[in-house]
Amino acid sequence: MAFKLTYTDGQEAEYDDDTAWDVDNGVLKMGRTEDDWTVLVSPSHWAVIEVGSATKRAERDDESKDDGDDKDDGDDGDDKDKDKDKDKDKDN
């Protein structure tokens, strides 16, 4: 299965479906076939594994951004600013 690997220094690498991988006691093992590992990555050198194709990860990221309402539309039900403006007008 395709995956993206982020190393502890922030570098990222993407691997396709042809790369087999497993994590054993924190050691990331990679190779062309399972149980025939050609690369071993120490737990102190890798940080994050994101499973799935880049396209699917991008779609998932887009969906999660759409779900959250982090835009400030100015109408949060808090009329304190309007009240302050009215008080200023009264003082003048």
Biopython code that builds the backbone (N, CA, C, O; Angstrom):
import numpy as np
from Bio.PDB.StructureBuilder import StructureBuilder

atoms = [
    (1, "MET", "N", (0.851, -1.171, 0.000)),
    (1, "MET", "CA", (0.000, 0.000, 0.000)),
    (1, "MET", "C", (0.900, 1.238, 0.000)),
    (1, "MET", "O", (1.907, 1.280, 0.706)),
    (2, "ALA", "N", (0.538, 2.219, -0.779)),
    (2, "ALA", "CA", (1.311, 3.456, -0.869)),
    (2, "ALA", "C", (1.296, 4.188, 0.462)),
    (2, "ALA", "O", (0.322, 4.133, 1.212)),
    (3, "PHE", "N", (2.403, 4.878, 0.738)),
    (3, "PHE", "CA", (2.475, 5.633, 1.976)),
    (3, "PHE", "C", (3.459, 6.786, 1.830)),
    (3, "PHE", "O", (4.313, 6.800, 0.944)),
    (4, "LYS", "N", (3.307, 7.746, 2.726)),
    (4, "LYS", "CA", (4.207, 8.890, 2.788)),
    (4, "LYS", "C", (4.910, 8.827, 4.130)),
    (4, "LYS", "O", (4.278, 8.665, 5.173)),
    (5, "LEU", "N", (6.219, 8.958, 4.089)),
    (5, "LEU", "CA", (7.035, 8.886, 5.288)),
    (5, "LEU", "C", (7.619, 10.259, 5.574)),
    (5, "LEU", "O", (8.233, 10.873, 4.702)),
    (6, "THR", "N", (7.429, 10.738, 6.790)),
    (6, "THR", "CA", (8.038, 11.993, 7.223)),
    (6, "THR", "C", (9.120, 11.651, 8.234)),
    (6, "THR", "O", (8.873, 10.995, 9.246)),
    (7, "TYR", "N", (10.316, 12.111, 7.933)),
    (7, "TYR", "CA", (11.452, 11.862, 8.812)),
    (7, "TYR", "C", (11.480, 12.907, 9.923)),
    (7, "TYR", "O", (10.813, 13.937, 9.827)),
    (8, "THR", "N", (12.241, 12.647, 10.961)),
    (8, "THR", "CA", (12.285, 13.550, 12.105)),
    (8, "THR", "C", (12.852, 14.923, 11.740)),
    (8, "THR", "O", (12.574, 15.905, 12.430)),
    (9, "ASP", "N", (13.639, 15.007, 10.669)),
    (9, "ASP", "CA", (14.181, 16.308, 10.253)),
    (9, "ASP", "C", (13.220, 17.076, 9.350)),
    (9, "ASP", "O", (13.549, 18.160, 8.868)),
    (10, "GLY", "N", (12.019, 16.507, 9.121)),
    (10, "GLY", "CA", (11.001, 17.181, 8.332)),
    (10, "GLY", "C", (10.964, 16.777, 6.870)),
    (10, "GLY", "O", (10.015, 17.122, 6.165)),
    (11, "GLN", "N", (11.969, 16.057, 6.395)),
    (11, "GLN", "CA", (11.951, 15.611, 5.006)),
    (11, "GLN", "C", (10.843, 14.585, 4.814)),
    (11, "GLN", "O", (10.516, 13.820, 5.722)),
    (12, "GLU", "N", (10.269, 14.586, 3.605)),
    (12, "GLU", "CA", (9.185, 13.662, 3.300)),
    (12, "GLU", "C", (9.561, 12.827, 2.092)),
    (12, "GLU", "O", (10.259, 13.295, 1.193)),
    (13, "ALA", "N", (9.095, 11.591, 2.076)),
    (13, "ALA", "CA", (9.309, 10.698, 0.942)),
    (13, "ALA", "C", (8.024, 9.920, 0.719)),
    (13, "ALA", "O", (7.379, 9.471, 1.667)),
    (14, "GLU", "N", (7.660, 9.767, -0.553)),
    (14, "GLU", "CA", (6.462, 8.996, -0.884)),
    (14, "GLU", "C", (6.875, 7.683, -1.524)),
    (14, "GLU", "O", (7.777, 7.643, -2.361)),
    (15, "TYR", "N", (6.211, 6.616, -1.125)),
    (15, "TYR", "CA", (6.492, 5.288, -1.635)),
    (15, "TYR", "C", (5.220, 4.736, -2.252)),
    (15, "TYR", "O", (4.120, 4.981, -1.757)),
    (16, "ASP", "N", (5.376, 3.991, -3.334)),
    (16, "ASP", "CA", (4.214, 3.478, -4.056)),
    (16, "ASP", "C", (3.787, 2.117, -3.520)),
    (16, "ASP", "O", (4.320, 1.620, -2.528)),
    (17, "ASP", "N", (2.811, 1.533, -4.204)),
    (17, "ASP", "CA", (2.262, 0.248, -3.788)),
    (17, "ASP", "C", (3.271, -0.887, -3.897)),
    (17, "ASP", "O", (3.063, -1.954, -3.319)),
    (18, "ASP", "N", (4.361, -0.674, -4.629)),
    (18, "ASP", "CA", (5.369, -1.726, -4.806)),
    (18, "ASP", "C", (6.305, -1.851, -3.608)),
    (18, "ASP", "O", (7.131, -2.763, -3.571)),
    (19, "THR", "N", (6.198, -0.972, -2.646)),
    (19, "THR", "CA", (7.054, -1.018, -1.468)),
    (19, "THR", "C", (6.298, -1.642, -0.303)),
    (19, "THR", "O", (5.278, -1.120, 0.147)),
    (20, "ALA", "N", (6.817, -2.768, 0.175)),
    (20, "ALA", "CA", (6.247, -3.405, 1.361)),
    (20, "ALA", "C", (6.903, -2.770, 2.581)),
    (20, "ALA", "O", (8.064, -2.362, 2.539)),
    (21, "TRP", "N", (6.138, -2.696, 3.670)),
    (21, "TRP", "CA", (6.711, -2.096, 4.878)),
    (21, "TRP", "C", (6.048, -2.683, 6.110)),
    (21, "TRP", "O", (4.955, -3.245, 6.049)),
    (22, "ASP", "N", (6.740, -2.537, 7.229)),
    (22, "ASP", "CA", (6.237, -3.000, 8.508)),
    (22, "ASP", "C", (6.983, -2.233, 9.597)),
    (22, "ASP", "O", (8.105, -1.772, 9.386)),
    (23, "VAL", "N", (6.356, -2.101, 10.750)),
    (23, "VAL", "CA", (7.011, -1.484, 11.891)),
    (23, "VAL", "C", (7.108, -2.553, 12.967)),
    (23, "VAL", "O", (6.105, -3.139, 13.375)),
    (24, "ASP", "N", (8.341, -2.798, 13.423)),
    (24, "ASP", "CA", (8.588, -3.814, 14.431)),
    (24, "ASP", "C", (9.406, -3.189, 15.552)),
    (24, "ASP", "O", (10.572, -2.843, 15.361)),
    (25, "ASN", "N", (8.785, -3.046, 16.731)),
    (25, "ASN", "CA", (9.446, -2.407, 17.875)),
    (25, "ASN", "C", (9.968, -1.016, 17.533)),
    (25, "ASN", "O", (11.036, -0.612, 17.993)),
    (26, "GLY", "N", (9.209, -0.293, 16.725)),
    (26, "GLY", "CA", (9.581, 1.071, 16.360)),
    (26, "GLY", "C", (10.479, 1.173, 15.150)),
    (26, "GLY", "O", (10.665, 2.266, 14.616)),
    (27, "VAL", "N", (11.039, 0.071, 14.705)),
    (27, "VAL", "CA", (11.908, 0.075, 13.532)),
    (27, "VAL", "C", (11.044, -0.072, 12.282)),
    (27, "VAL", "O", (10.278, -1.027, 12.154)),
    (28, "LEU", "N", (11.174, 0.883, 11.365)),
    (28, "LEU", "CA", (10.452, 0.814, 10.092)),
    (28, "LEU", "C", (11.265, -0.042, 9.139)),
    (28, "LEU", "O", (12.428, 0.252, 8.863)),
    (29, "LYS", "N", (10.642, -1.110, 8.635)),
    (29, "LYS", "CA", (11.304, -2.015, 7.695)),
    (29, "LYS", "C", (10.644, -1.837, 6.335)),
    (29, "LYS", "O", (9.417, -1.847, 6.233)),
    (30, "MET", "N", (11.453, -1.674, 5.287)),
    (30, "MET", "CA", (10.926, -1.513, 3.934)),
    (30, "MET", "C", (11.675, -2.427, 2.972)),
    (30, "MET", "O", (12.851, -2.734, 3.163)),
    (31, "GLY", "N", (10.964, -2.851, 1.937)),
    (31, "GLY", "CA", (11.570, -3.678, 0.901)),
    (31, "GLY", "C", (10.590, -3.906, -0.232)),
    (31, "GLY", "O", (9.445, -3.457, -0.179)),
    (32, "ARG", "N", (11.042, -4.597, -1.245)),
    (32, "ARG", "CA", (10.170, -4.892, -2.392)),
    (32, "ARG", "C", (9.189, -6.006, -2.078)),
    (32, "ARG", "O", (8.100, -6.052, -2.649)),
    (33, "THR", "N", (9.561, -6.903, -1.177)),
    (33, "THR", "CA", (8.648, -7.963, -0.764)),
    (33, "THR", "C", (8.649, -8.050, 0.761)),
    (33, "THR", "O", (9.660, -7.780, 1.411)),
    (34, "GLU", "N", (7.522, -8.426, 1.310)),
    (34, "GLU", "CA", (7.404, -8.545, 2.756)),
    (34, "GLU", "C", (8.353, -9.619, 3.268)),
    (34, "GLU", "O", (8.525, -10.660, 2.633)),
    (35, "ASP", "N", (8.952, -9.369, 4.392)),
    (35, "ASP", "CA", (9.924, -10.246, 5.044)),
    (35, "ASP", "C", (11.261, -10.325, 4.309)),
    (35, "ASP", "O", (12.123, -11.113, 4.700)),
    (36, "ASP", "N", (11.455, -9.536, 3.263)),
    (36, "ASP", "CA", (12.754, -9.420, 2.596)),
    (36, "ASP", "C", (13.139, -7.941, 2.642)),
    (36, "ASP", "O", (13.218, -7.271, 1.612)),
    (37, "TRP", "N", (13.376, -7.451, 3.857)),
    (37, "TRP", "CA", (13.584, -6.025, 4.097)),
    (37, "TRP", "C", (14.974, -5.597, 3.634)),
    (37, "TRP", "O", (15.973, -6.233, 3.969)),
    (38, "THR", "N", (15.026, -4.522, 2.869)),
    (38, "THR", "CA", (16.303, -4.001, 2.390)),
    (38, "THR", "C", (16.671, -2.687, 3.061)),
    (38, "THR", "O", (17.823, -2.257, 2.999)),
    (39, "VAL", "N", (15.691, -2.042, 3.707)),
    (39, "VAL", "CA", (15.936, -0.770, 4.391)),
    (39, "VAL", "C", (15.334, -0.863, 5.791)),
    (39, "VAL", "O", (14.174, -1.241, 5.955)),
    (40, "LEU", "N", (16.131, -0.517, 6.792)),
    (40, "LEU", "CA", (15.660, -0.448, 8.174)),
    (40, "LEU", "C", (15.873, 0.978, 8.654)),
    (40, "LEU", "O", (16.975, 1.516, 8.549)),
    (41, "VAL", "N", (14.803, 1.599, 9.189)),
    (41, "VAL", "CA", (14.890, 2.986, 9.649)),
    (41, "VAL", "C", (14.661, 3.003, 11.151)),
    (41, "VAL", "O", (13.635, 2.537, 11.646)),
    (42, "SER", "N", (15.626, 3.545, 11.858)),
    (42, "SER", "CA", (15.582, 3.629, 13.313)),
    (42, "SER", "C", (14.396, 4.475, 13.764)),
    (42, "SER", "O", (14.018, 5.422, 13.074)),
    (43, "PRO", "N", (13.805, 4.147, 14.913)),
    (43, "PRO", "CA", (12.681, 4.943, 15.428)),
    (43, "PRO", "C", (13.044, 6.408, 15.651)),
    (43, "PRO", "O", (12.164, 7.269, 15.636)),
    (44, "SER", "N", (14.300, 6.694, 15.853)),
    (44, "SER", "CA", (14.708, 8.092, 16.073)),
    (44, "SER", "C", (14.853, 8.869, 14.768)),
    (44, "SER", "O", (15.096, 10.076, 14.793)),
    (45, "HIS", "N", (14.707, 8.187, 13.621)),
    (45, "HIS", "CA", (14.872, 8.862, 12.327)),
    (45, "HIS", "C", (13.579, 9.061, 11.551)),
    (45, "HIS", "O", (13.554, 9.825, 10.586)),
    (46, "TRP", "N", (12.516, 8.397, 11.950)),
    (46, "TRP", "CA", (11.244, 8.630, 11.261)),
    (46, "TRP", "C", (10.209, 9.121, 12.262)),
    (46, "TRP", "O", (10.254, 8.784, 13.445)),
    (47, "ALA", "N", (9.258, 9.940, 11.752)),
    (47, "ALA", "CA", (8.283, 10.563, 12.644)),
    (47, "ALA", "C", (6.852, 10.124, 12.357)),
    (47, "ALA", "O", (6.114, 9.762, 13.274)),
    (48, "VAL", "N", (6.458, 10.156, 11.080)),
    (48, "VAL", "CA", (5.049, 9.914, 10.733)),
    (48, "VAL", "C", (4.963, 9.053, 9.481)),
    (48, "VAL", "O", (5.738, 9.224, 8.540)),
    (49, "ILE", "N", (4.008, 8.125, 9.481)),
    (49, "ILE", "CA", (3.681, 7.343, 8.292)),
    (49, "ILE", "C", (2.223, 7.633, 7.958)),
    (49, "ILE", "O", (1.333, 7.408, 8.778)),
    (50, "GLU", "N", (1.986, 8.133, 6.750)),
    (50, "GLU", "CA", (0.612, 8.377, 6.283)),
    (50, "GLU", "C", (0.307, 7.349, 5.212)),
    (50, "GLU", "O", (0.946, 7.325, 4.160)),
    (51, "VAL", "N", (-0.670, 6.501, 5.482)),
    (51, "VAL", "CA", (-0.992, 5.392, 4.593)),
    (51, "VAL", "C", (-2.017, 5.811, 3.565)),
    (51, "VAL", "O", (-2.928, 6.584, 3.864)),
    (52, "GLY", "N", (-1.871, 5.302, 2.346)),
    (52, "GLY", "CA", (-2.793, 5.581, 1.256)),
    (52, "GLY", "C", (-2.100, 6.378, 0.169)),
    (52, "GLY", "O", (-1.013, 6.917, 0.376)),
    (53, "SER", "N", (-2.730, 6.448, -0.981)),
    (53, "SER", "CA", (-2.131, 7.175, -2.090)),
    (53, "SER", "C", (-2.176, 8.673, -1.839)),
    (53, "SER", "O", (-2.985, 9.152, -1.044)),
    (54, "ALA", "N", (-1.317, 9.399, -2.509)),
    (54, "ALA", "CA", (-1.265, 10.851, -2.358)),
    (54, "ALA", "C", (-2.598, 11.475, -2.738)),
    (54, "ALA", "O", (-3.031, 12.443, -2.112)),
    (55, "THR", "N", (-3.249, 10.932, -3.754)),
    (55, "THR", "CA", (-4.541, 11.458, -4.184)),
    (55, "THR", "C", (-5.578, 11.291, -3.087)),
    (55, "THR", "O", (-6.323, 12.224, -2.786)),
    (56, "LYS", "N", (-5.631, 10.119, -2.495)),
    (56, "LYS", "CA", (-6.599, 9.873, -1.425)),
    (56, "LYS", "C", (-6.304, 10.734, -0.209)),
    (56, "LYS", "O", (-7.228, 11.237, 0.431)),
    (57, "ARG", "N", (-5.003, 10.913, 0.125)),
    (57, "ARG", "CA", (-4.654, 11.761, 1.263)),
    (57, "ARG", "C", (-5.079, 13.195, 1.012)),
    (57, "ARG", "O", (-5.576, 13.863, 1.918)),
    (58, "ALA", "N", (-4.886, 13.681, -0.227)),
    (58, "ALA", "CA", (-5.272, 15.050, -0.563)),
    (58, "ALA", "C", (-6.782, 15.216, -0.468)),
    (58, "ALA", "O", (-7.264, 16.226, 0.043)),
    (59, "GLU", "N", (-7.531, 14.234, -0.956)),
    (59, "GLU", "CA", (-8.985, 14.289, -0.856)),
    (59, "GLU", "C", (-9.429, 14.299, 0.597)),
    (59, "GLU", "O", (-10.337, 15.044, 0.968)),
    (60, "ARG", "N", (-8.796, 13.481, 1.416)),
    (60, "ARG", "CA", (-9.135, 13.407, 2.837)),
    (60, "ARG", "C", (-8.826, 14.737, 3.526)),
    (60, "ARG", "O", (-9.602, 15.205, 4.359)),
    (61, "ASP", "N", (-7.684, 15.345, 3.173)),
    (61, "ASP", "CA", (-7.317, 16.636, 3.750)),
    (61, "ASP", "C", (-8.319, 17.713, 3.352)),
    (61, "ASP", "O", (-8.700, 18.545, 4.176)),
    (62, "ASP", "N", (-8.752, 17.699, 2.080)),
    (62, "ASP", "CA", (-9.729, 18.681, 1.614)),
    (62, "ASP", "C", (-11.052, 18.525, 2.354)),
    (62, "ASP", "O", (-11.676, 19.517, 2.731)),
    (63, "GLU", "N", (-11.478, 17.289, 2.563)),
    (63, "GLU", "CA", (-12.737, 17.050, 3.272)),
    (63, "GLU", "C", (-12.656, 17.543, 4.708)),
    (63, "GLU", "O", (-13.613, 18.124, 5.220)),
    (64, "SER", "N", (-11.526, 17.318, 5.358)),
    (64, "SER", "CA", (-11.409, 17.748, 6.754)),
    (64, "SER", "C", (-11.384, 19.269, 6.849)),
    (64, "SER", "O", (-11.854, 19.826, 7.841)),
    (65, "LYS", "N", (-10.853, 19.942, 5.853)),
    (65, "LYS", "CA", (-10.860, 21.405, 5.853)),
    (65, "LYS", "C", (-12.270, 21.939, 5.645)),
    (65, "LYS", "O", (-12.638, 22.962, 6.222)),
    (66, "ASP", "N", (-13.060, 21.258, 4.829)),
    (66, "ASP", "CA", (-14.426, 21.692, 4.550)),
    (66, "ASP", "C", (-15.339, 21.495, 5.756)),
    (66, "ASP", "O", (-16.300, 22.244, 5.929)),
    (67, "ASP", "N", (-15.057, 20.508, 6.583)),
    (67, "ASP", "CA", (-15.905, 20.214, 7.732)),
    (67, "ASP", "C", (-15.811, 21.275, 8.811)),
    (67, "ASP", "O", (-16.805, 21.575, 9.473)),
    (68, "GLY", "N", (-14.652, 21.838, 8.993)),
    (68, "GLY", "CA", (-14.452, 22.826, 10.046)),
    (68, "GLY", "C", (-14.901, 24.199, 9.603)),
    (68, "GLY", "O", (-14.712, 24.571, 8.445)),
    (69, "ASP", "N", (-15.496, 24.960, 10.512)),
    (69, "ASP", "CA", (-15.911, 26.323, 10.190)),
    (69, "ASP", "C", (-14.943, 27.269, 10.886)),
    (69, "ASP", "O", (-15.242, 27.835, 11.937)),
    (70, "ASP", "N", (-13.766, 27.423, 10.263)),
    (70, "ASP", "CA", (-12.789, 28.282, 10.885)),
    (70, "ASP", "C", (-12.777, 29.668, 10.261)),
    (70, "ASP", "O", (-11.861, 30.455, 10.504)),
    (71, "LYS", "N", (-13.783, 29.967, 9.463)),
    (71, "LYS", "CA", (-13.897, 31.310, 8.901)),
    (71, "LYS", "C", (-14.652, 32.184, 9.884)),
    (71, "LYS", "O", (-15.603, 31.727, 10.517)),
    (72, "ASP", "N", (-14.246, 33.412, 10.017)),
    (72, "ASP", "CA", (-14.929, 34.346, 10.904)),
    (72, "ASP", "C", (-15.899, 35.150, 10.046)),
    (72, "ASP", "O", (-15.495, 36.037, 9.293)),
    (73, "ASP", "N", (-17.169, 34.829, 10.170)),
    (73, "ASP", "CA", (-18.159, 35.532, 9.368)),
    (73, "ASP", "C", (-18.644, 36.804, 10.050)),
    (73, "ASP", "O", (-19.511, 37.505, 9.527)),
    (74, "GLY", "N", (-18.087, 37.097, 11.211)),
    (74, "GLY", "CA", (-18.434, 38.329, 11.901)),
    (74, "GLY", "C", (-19.703, 38.237, 12.716)),
    (74, "GLY", "O", (-19.949, 39.106, 13.553)),
    (75, "ASP", "N", (-20.515, 37.225, 12.508)),
    (75, "ASP", "CA", (-21.759, 37.091, 13.254)),
    (75, "ASP", "C", (-21.643, 35.888, 14.172)),
    (75, "ASP", "O", (-22.096, 34.791, 13.845)),
    (76, "ASP", "N", (-21.031, 36.109, 15.320)),
    (76, "ASP", "CA", (-20.858, 35.027, 16.269)),
    (76, "ASP", "C", (-21.850, 35.133, 17.426)),
    (76, "ASP", "O", (-21.700, 34.464, 18.448)),
    (77, "GLY", "N", (-22.854, 35.974, 17.253)),
    (77, "GLY", "CA", (-23.860, 36.128, 18.289)),
    (77, "GLY", "C", (-23.407, 37.052, 19.404)),
    (77, "GLY", "O", (-24.119, 37.222, 20.393)),
    (78, "ASP", "N", (-22.261, 37.638, 19.262)),
    (78, "ASP", "CA", (-21.696, 38.510, 20.286)),
    (78, "ASP", "C", (-21.893, 39.949, 19.829)),
    (78, "ASP", "O", (-21.212, 40.414, 18.915)),
    (79, "ASP", "N", (-22.810, 40.640, 20.453)),
    (79, "ASP", "CA", (-23.121, 42.011, 20.055)),
    (79, "ASP", "C", (-22.402, 43.037, 20.919)),
    (79, "ASP", "O", (-22.813, 44.196, 20.971)),
    (80, "LYS", "N", (-21.336, 42.628, 21.596)),
    (80, "LYS", "CA", (-20.609, 43.545, 22.463)),
    (80, "LYS", "C", (-20.050, 44.731, 21.688)),
    (80, "LYS", "O", (-20.076, 45.865, 22.165)),
    (81, "ASP", "N", (-19.537, 44.455, 20.474)),
    (81, "ASP", "CA", (-18.972, 45.546, 19.676)),
    (81, "ASP", "C", (-20.041, 46.570, 19.318)),
    (81, "ASP", "O", (-19.784, 47.774, 19.338)),
    (82, "LYS", "N", (-21.227, 46.099, 18.994)),
    (82, "LYS", "CA", (-22.315, 47.022, 18.662)),
    (82, "LYS", "C", (-22.687, 47.861, 19.871)),
    (82, "LYS", "O", (-22.946, 49.058, 19.747)),
    (83, "ASP", "N", (-22.714, 47.222, 21.066)),
    (83, "ASP", "CA", (-23.042, 47.951, 22.283)),
    (83, "ASP", "C", (-21.994, 49.013, 22.588)),
    (83, "ASP", "O", (-22.333, 50.109, 23.036)),
    (84, "LYS", "N", (-20.742, 48.703, 22.353)),
    (84, "LYS", "CA", (-19.675, 49.675, 22.587)),
    (84, "LYS", "C", (-19.839, 50.882, 21.679)),
    (84, "LYS", "O", (-19.647, 52.021, 22.103)),
    (85, "ASP", "N", (-20.200, 50.621, 20.416)),
    (85, "ASP", "CA", (-20.403, 51.720, 19.469)),
    (85, "ASP", "C", (-21.546, 52.615, 19.930)),
    (85, "ASP", "O", (-21.464, 53.837, 19.806)),
    (86, "LYS", "N", (-22.613, 52.018, 20.462)),
    (86, "LYS", "CA", (-23.749, 52.807, 20.943)),
    (86, "LYS", "C", (-23.340, 53.663, 22.126)),
    (86, "LYS", "O", (-23.751, 54.818, 22.233)),
    (87, "ASP", "N", (-22.523, 53.097, 23.023)),
    (87, "ASP", "CA", (-22.052, 53.852, 24.188)),
    (87, "ASP", "C", (-21.190, 55.035, 23.770)),
    (87, "ASP", "O", (-21.259, 56.101, 24.380)),
    (88, "LYS", "N", (-20.381, 54.852, 22.735)),
    (88, "LYS", "CA", (-19.525, 55.945, 22.250)),
    (88, "LYS", "C", (-20.381, 57.076, 21.704)),
    (88, "LYS", "O", (-20.087, 58.254, 21.910)),
    (89, "ASP", "N", (-21.452, 56.700, 21.000)),
    (89, "ASP", "CA", (-22.344, 57.734, 20.428)),
    (89, "ASP", "C", (-23.014, 58.536, 21.529)),
    (89, "ASP", "O", (-23.208, 59.744, 21.394)),
    (90, "LYS", "N", (-23.370, 57.864, 22.626)),
    (90, "LYS", "CA", (-24.023, 58.553, 23.726)),
    (90, "LYS", "C", (-23.077, 59.555, 24.390)),
    (90, "LYS", "O", (-23.506, 60.631, 24.806)),
    (91, "ASP", "N", (-21.798, 59.204, 24.490)),
    (91, "ASP", "CA", (-20.810, 60.076, 25.124)),
    (91, "ASP", "C", (-20.549, 61.337, 24.298)),
    (91, "ASP", "O", (-20.201, 62.379, 24.854)),
    (92, "ASN", "N", (-20.709, 61.253, 23.005)),
    (92, "ASN", "CA", (-20.416, 62.387, 22.127)),
    (92, "ASN", "C", (-21.560, 63.289, 22.028)),
    (92, "ASN", "O", (-21.491, 64.300, 21.329)),
]
sb = StructureBuilder()
sb.init_structure("model")
sb.init_model(0)
sb.init_chain("A")
sb.init_seg("    ")
for serial, (resi, resn, name, xyz) in enumerate(atoms, 1):
    if name == "N":
        sb.init_residue(resn, " ", resi, " ")
    sb.init_atom(name, np.array(xyz, "f"), 0.0, 1.0, " ", f" {name:<3s}", serial, name[0])
structure = sb.get_structure()
